[in-house]
Amino acid sequence: MRKSINGLSMLVEGTLELDPFSGYLFVFSNRRRSIVKILYWDRNGFCLWQKRLEKDRFKWPEITKKSLEIDSRELNWLLDGLEINQSKAHGRLRYGTVL
């Protein structure tokens, strides 16, 4: 986890082939899954957020592609140390109208 803003933004653009200026949050972890870094573009500059666990490990999902898209609820679960693919969680509902 030596990479900082410049290295992570180049990784997003080069390896992941995504736009680092998109406003998405890009989440990275070290091999031991004890550190998570989140990189994102905020109007006029990059922001880098880091969380280090003193005990335990993050429950990192198995990824078969270069990247995995998750929603804000799943990101919160990941940061809280929970599995993002929990079978007991309520699914997201999407309605077009209330009537």
Buried (B, 14 or more C-beta within 10 A) or exposed (E): BEBEBEEBBEBBEEEEEBEBEEEBBBBBBBEEEBBBBBBBBEEEEBEBEEEEBEEEEBBBEEEEEEBEEBEEEBBEBBBEEBBBEEEEEEEEEEEEEEE
